[in-house]
């Protein structure tokens, strides 16, 4: 469980082989975490998403609708359709540990654009 207001680092999911293969990533399966500074960032910059979806991070990572790699930052993006599309950005730390960096809404038009460009791929029908 994510302790959303604490200074703890919390486990939120696993980068699994299915996603690694789908995106042709140079990673082994490994755990994904969220740290206190990332929780603070999301709460400050994306408060609505924080309050509504921070507890759904494990679900978004385990069962995304779309996945992709950010074209310039190289982070892994997990997108899940709820009442809105929610994007979870994950990047490796200097020690190659995967951390959730952000959580925010992404418009349907951007999802369509990214699909057309091949930036993201559909996982679930």
Secondary structure as the mmCIF struct_conf table of DSSP 4:
data_model
#
loop_
_struct_conf.conf_type_id
_struct_conf.id
_struct_conf.beg_label_comp_id
_struct_conf.beg_label_asym_id
_struct_conf.beg_label_seq_id
_struct_conf.end_label_comp_id
_struct_conf.end_label_asym_id
_struct_conf.end_label_seq_id
TURN_TY1_P TURN_TY1_P1 UNK A 4 UNK A 5
BEND BEND1 UNK A 6 UNK A 7
STRN STRN1 UNK A 10 UNK A 15
HELX_RH_AL_P HELX_RH_AL_P1 UNK A 17 UNK A 23
TURN_TY1_P TURN_TY1_P2 UNK A 24 UNK A 24
BEND BEND2 UNK A 26 UNK A 26
BEND BEND3 UNK A 29 UNK A 29
STRN STRN2 UNK A 30 UNK A 34
HELX_RH_AL_P HELX_RH_AL_P2 UNK A 36 UNK A 45
BEND BEND4 UNK A 46 UNK A 46
HELX_RH_AL_P HELX_RH_AL_P3 UNK A 47 UNK A 53
HELX_RH_3T_P HELX_RH_3T_P1 UNK A 54 UNK A 56
HELX_RH_AL_P HELX_RH_AL_P4 UNK A 57 UNK A 62
BEND BEND5 UNK A 63 UNK A 63
BEND BEND6 UNK A 65 UNK A 65
STRN STRN3 UNK A 66 UNK A 69
TURN_TY1_P TURN_TY1_P3 UNK A 71 UNK A 73
STRN STRN4 UNK A 76 UNK A 81
BEND BEND7 UNK A 82 UNK A 84
STRN STRN5 UNK A 85 UNK A 92
TURN_TY1_P TURN_TY1_P4 UNK A 94 UNK A 95
BEND BEND8 UNK A 96 UNK A 96
STRN STRN6 UNK A 98 UNK A 106
HELX_RH_AL_P HELX_RH_AL_P5 UNK A 108 UNK A 117
TURN_TY1_P TURN_TY1_P5 UNK A 118 UNK A 118
BEND BEND9 UNK A 119 UNK A 119
STRN STRN7 UNK A 120 UNK A 122
#
